[in-house]
Amino acid sequence: MSLPTTTKTYEALNWASSFLQQHNYEETIGHILLMHHTGWSRTRMLTEQQTVLSSDLFAAFQHDVRRAASGIPVQHITGKETFYDRHYHVNNHVLIPRPETEELVETLLTTLDNHKHLFNKNEEEPLTIVDVGTGSGIIAITMALELPNSHVFASDISAEALVVAKGNARDLGAGVTYIHGDLLLPFIEKGFKSDVIISNPPYIPIGDKARMKENVKDHEPLGALFAGEDGLDIYRRLVNQIPRVLSHPGIVALEIGYNQGDTVTELLQQVLPLNTYIEVINDINGNERIVLAIVP
């Protein structure tokens, strides 16, 4: 369907909503793309409903709506996603930030605030945090900006992902030390110890791929999504490395799949001290999402 060049904002949004719904995608993608092409905020877009869009702008908007309906993630079209109220560059080398990971970050920040007595840190001896599998850098950068007196380190096995993460850290003014390597191995090799280890590793069972939408499985890095038959392959390796890097006292915060809480808890219990406090925390939708371990 081609609309006339006198298309108003509300007409463009109505067309986009209908087109996206026909292809089983959310109509909100049209709002995101129109804001991207116009530079408007959501509030301004609502006040510009009767505004006539230029023919060039509408043509570009239509083109990108069709791309989104073909399965290309809207974040790859706009090149950005918001996480913890900050804008991040993303591409097909990194996982697109999810709201659940904001809950992981919030859980860790709250836990650190509630357990200041554990560490008794000062400026001469800052809190050290390691983000394993940093991807676009959202966790490490958020921790660095929210806890400016801490020293944040981040690893990733993907050199391409680290390019994205370093660019995001530079753009947001975050002091993060990035290390290329597999999980915690580069820290183990250096004999490095950290007060906090946080990670959102791949945890989706490979069998789930067939049920996932094209905009995820065909455009995001598979290595950042899938982890073996039960989704726990990375966790089995990571958890065994944690005792060689985690300081005592120390905190571990891990994002998990909706049914992995018991297994990841058992894995941690096998390697951490007996007096470690371990809790499985549900996300806003009531699904298991975070395993938190506090070593006194």
Secondary structure as GFF3:
##gff-version 3
##sequence-region A 1 296
A	DSSP	alpha_helix	9	22	.	.	.	ID=ss1
A	DSSP	alpha_helix	28	38	.	.	.	ID=ss2
A	DSSP	alpha_helix	42	47	.	.	.	ID=ss3
A	DSSP	alpha_helix	55	69	.	.	.	ID=ss4
A	DSSP	alpha_helix	74	78	.	.	.	ID=ss5
A	DSSP	beta_strand	80	83	.	.	.	ID=ss6
A	DSSP	beta_strand	86	89	.	.	.	ID=ss7
A	DSSP	alpha_helix	99	114	.	.	.	ID=ss8
A	DSSP	alpha_helix	116	119	.	.	.	ID=ss9
A	DSSP	beta_strand	128	132	.	.	.	ID=ss10
A	DSSP	alpha_helix	138	146	.	.	.	ID=ss11
A	DSSP	beta_strand	151	156	.	.	.	ID=ss12
A	DSSP	alpha_helix	159	172	.	.	.	ID=ss13
A	DSSP	beta_strand	176	180	.	.	.	ID=ss14
A	DSSP	alpha_helix	185	189	.	.	.	ID=ss15
A	DSSP	beta_strand	194	199	.	.	.	ID=ss16
A	DSSP	three_ten_helix	206	211	.	.	.	ID=ss17
A	DSSP	alpha_helix	214	217	.	.	.	ID=ss18
A	DSSP	three_ten_helix	222	224	.	.	.	ID=ss19
A	DSSP	alpha_helix	233	241	.	.	.	ID=ss20
A	DSSP	three_ten_helix	242	244	.	.	.	ID=ss21
A	DSSP	beta_strand	246	255	.	.	.	ID=ss22
A	DSSP	alpha_helix	261	271	.	.	.	ID=ss23
A	DSSP	beta_strand	277	282	.	.	.	ID=ss24
A	DSSP	beta_strand	288	295	.	.	.	ID=ss25
###
